Amino acid sequence: MDRSFLDRLSAGDVLVADGGTGTSYQQMGLAIGVAPEEWVEDQPERVLGLHRAFIGAGSDIILTDTFGGTSIRLRDTRFAGRARELNRRAARLARQAAGGTDVLVAGSMGPTGMLMEPLGDLTTTAAADAYAEQAAGLVEGGVDLLLLETFFALDEALAAIDGVRRATALPLVVTFSFDQGTRTMMGLSPTKMVDAIRPLGVAAIGANCGRSLDDMETVVNELASVNPGIPLWIKPNAGLPLMDGDMARYDTTPETMAAFAERFMAAGAAVVGGCCGSSPAHVAAIVAAAEYHRAGAGGRHRVRG
């Protein structure tokens, strides 16, 4: 490893994260209704294959196949009681794919799928415990940083941050999904999210998934305007999905993704990538945009080969 995530952010590097995991797996044969995490145990070579495809496309950061890896989401599956083991194994696969390169491995941690009290049954303690367990497994597997992504409820994110902090001092990134345009499902705005998360010492903050690229650009501009004082991580879907039977199809081209990525970088994003529907081809186009952006900044950043 040449430099850590924090070192590279401090140096002003613009980093490119990978693309969509679940949607890519579906293109590789993952059956509808099967959780992507099952491939960690059942199809490790395919998990490695996707990681390596994103690395080959130029990703500086790859995410572990653990978005649904909390004990809460796994409790009704064959992985019940095995959350730590699953996360450790997934992290080791990503670490294996990165090999001796300077590609960073981020431990992906998504929401539990439950609502917090008083709207639902999930307690703050139970949520924090679940994220502490997941973080511990990811750290044991060798991740470089942790990513709490696609959150929509502030109270769950705060509990998750507390849980992660119990387990590790690794850099932590927190991103929300503004899937109602410029608000999350729970009505949270980018500004209110920043106000709540900024004081907690996270390494980066931002948005992923969401609705359309135009909406994401509005979100990015709002995040930039409130000047969070910490790097922005932006990883949108490849536009809006179109349903083809049971399969979601994304028609946004790599060139369009790259054009928006360039706008996000111009607005101040330090990390850019793709979420649902983003293939290695999309990532390769984003990498090209990042190289152009670096050159425009004076060529002071290393350009990946």
N, C-alpha and C positions, 0 to 999 in steps of 0.2 A: 504494500500500500504506500503510494507516494505521499499523500497528504490526507488528513481527516476531512470529514464533511465540514466541520467548523473552520478549518484552515482554508478550505477552498472557497467557502462563503466569504471569509474575511479578506481573501485576496481579490474579491470581486468577480470570481469566475461565474459565468452563466452555465448551469448544469442542465443536462437533458435527462429526464427520467424516462422510464419505459412506457409501454402502452397498456391496453386492456388485457386483463388476465382471463376472466370468465368468458368474454365474447371470443377471445382468441381460441380458448379451449373448445368452444362450441364448433368453431371452424375446423378444429382438429379431431372432432368426433365425440366430444363430451355430450352425453345424452341430456335432454331436457329434464329438469328436476333433480339432476345429480349435482351436488355441491362441488365446486372446484377443489376444495380441500381434500376430497376423496382421492384425487389423483396423486397427492403426496405419497400415499401408501400404495395405491393400485397401479399408477402409471408414472413412476418417478422419471423414466427416460423422457416422457413427453413434457414433464415439468422442466427438466433440464433443457430440453430442446427449445422451449419457448424462451427461457431465460437467455440461452445462447443466441437465439435469433434477435432478441432485442439488443444484446451486447454487440452482435455483428452489425446491427443497424446504427450503432454509435452511442447507445445509452451510457451515460455516466453513472446512473443509479438504476438498480433493478429492485422490484418489490417482491417480497416473499408471497407464496400462495397461502396466505393465512387471514384474508379479510374477514372470514366468518369463524375465526379460530378461538373465540372466547368459550369458556366452559358453558356459558349460558346458551349460546347458539348451538353448541355441540351436545347438549344434555339429552336430546331425544334421538341421537344418532349412535352409530357403532363406536364413535369416538368419545362417548360419555366417560368421564373420569380420566381421559387421556389427552386433555388439552395441552398440557405442558409438553408431553412427548410429541404430539403432532406439530406444534410450533417449532420445537427444537429440530425435528426432522426436516421441515420445510426450509428453515433457515440454513441448514447444512447443505441442502440441495442448491440453494441460491449461491451460497459461498463456494460450492464446488464449481458451479457454472462460471463464477467470476474468476476462479483460479488465481493465478499470480498477477492479474491485471490490477489497475487502479480503480476498477468499477466498484462502487459502493453498494452495499446491500442494506435496504431499508425494510424493517419489519412492519408489514401491513397489519393494521388493527382497525376493523370496522365496528359500527354500532352493534349492539346486542339484538336489535329488532324489537325490544320491549320499551314501553313508556315508563318513565320514572314516576314514583309517587309524587303527588296524589292522583295523577292522571292514569297511572298504571300500577303494576305490582312490583316493579323493580326498585329496590332500596339503594341508597347511596353506598352503603357498606357492601352489599352484594355486587354492585357494579365495580367498585374499586377493587374488591378482591379478585374478580374475574380478570380484570386488566392487569393486575399485579402478577397473576399466574401466567397469563399469556406473555407478558413482557419477559418474565423469567425464562421461559422456554426459548424465546427468540434470542435472548442474550446468550444462553447456553449454546445455541446453534451458530453464533458468531456474527450477528448483524452489527452494522456500523452505526445505525441510527434507528429510531422508531418513528412510525408514522401513524397517527390517529387520523383516519380519513373518512370522508363521506358522512360526517356527523350532521345532525339537523337540530338536536336539542342541546342547549347550553348546559343544562344540569348534568346530563350524561357525560358530556365532554369533560366537565370539571371533575367528575368522579373518576373518569378514565385517567386524566392527568395525575390525580392523586395516587391511583393505583400504580401507574407506571413509575412514578417517583419513588414509591416504596421499593421497587425491584431494581432500579438501575439509575445511574447518573448519565447514561448515554444521551446524546442530543435527541430532542423530541420535536417533531413537526406536527402541527394540528391544522387540518383543513376541513371545511364544511361544504356541504352540497346545497347550493342555492337553487333547488329544483323547482321553485315557484317563480322563476325569473330572476329577481334580485332579492329574494327572501328564501329562507329554508322552509321546510314543511311546517315547522312550528312558529313561523313568522319572524325569525331572527334576521336582522339586517347585517351586512358586512361591517358596518360601523360599530354596531353593538357587540358583535363577535370580537372585533379587535379590542374594544374597550375592556372586555372581560378577560381575554386571553393574554393580551400584551404584558400585563404585570407578572405573569407566572414563569417567566424565564425560559420560554420555548425558543428553539433555534430558528424556526421559521413558522410562518402562518399563511393561510391562503384558502384556496377553493379547488375542488375537484368535482368530477361528474357533472351535475347540473342539468341544464336543459339545452339551450342552443349556444353556439359560439358567439352570437351577437349578445346574448344575455351575459355570457361569461365576460365579454369585453366590458360591459357596463359594471359588473362586479369588480373586475380588476381595476378599473378607473376609480371606483369608490374606495377600494382598499388602498390604492396609491394616494388618493387625496387626503385620507386621514393620517397618512404618514406614520405607519406603525412603528418605524424605527427598527424593524427586524425584517429579514429577507422574506420575499413573497414566493410561495410555491403554488403554481398554477397548472392543473392537469385536467383539462376538460374532455368531455365525450367528443367523439367524432360526429358532432351534430345530433339531430333528432333521429331516433330509430324508426324504421318502417317495418311493420310486421309482415313476414312472409310465412304464413302458417303459424307455427309455434316459434319460429326463429325471428330474432330481431336483426334487421339489415341496416347498415349505416352507409349512406351514399356519399358522405363528405370525402372529398379526394385528399390525398396527401398534400397536394399543392395548396389547397384551401386551409388545411390545418397549419401548414408552415407559415402561410400569410398571417393567420391570427396569432401564431406563436411569436412572430416578429413584432406584432403590435404589443403583445403582452410584455415582451422583453423591453421594448421601447418605453413602456409605462413603468418599468422597474422590476419585473419579475426576475428572480434569481434562479429559479428552477422552473422548467417548462417540460411538459410531456403530454401524454394522452391517456384518457380513461376509456370507458366503454366504446367498442368499435374501432379502437386505434390499433392498427397492425404494425409489424416491423417496418412496412413501407411508409406508414405515417410517421413513425419515429425517425426514419432515415431523412425524411423531408424536413422534419423539425430540427434535426442535427445540422442539416445544410443551412437552415435559417439562422441557427445559433452561431455557426461559423461565420456567416456573413455579418451578423451582429457584432461578434467579437472583432472582426476585421475593421468594422466601422468605428469601434471604440478605440481604435489605434493599434489593433493587432497585438495587444499586450497579453492576451490570453492564449494559452496553449490550445491548438486545434487538434482534435482527435483524428487519427488516421483511419 
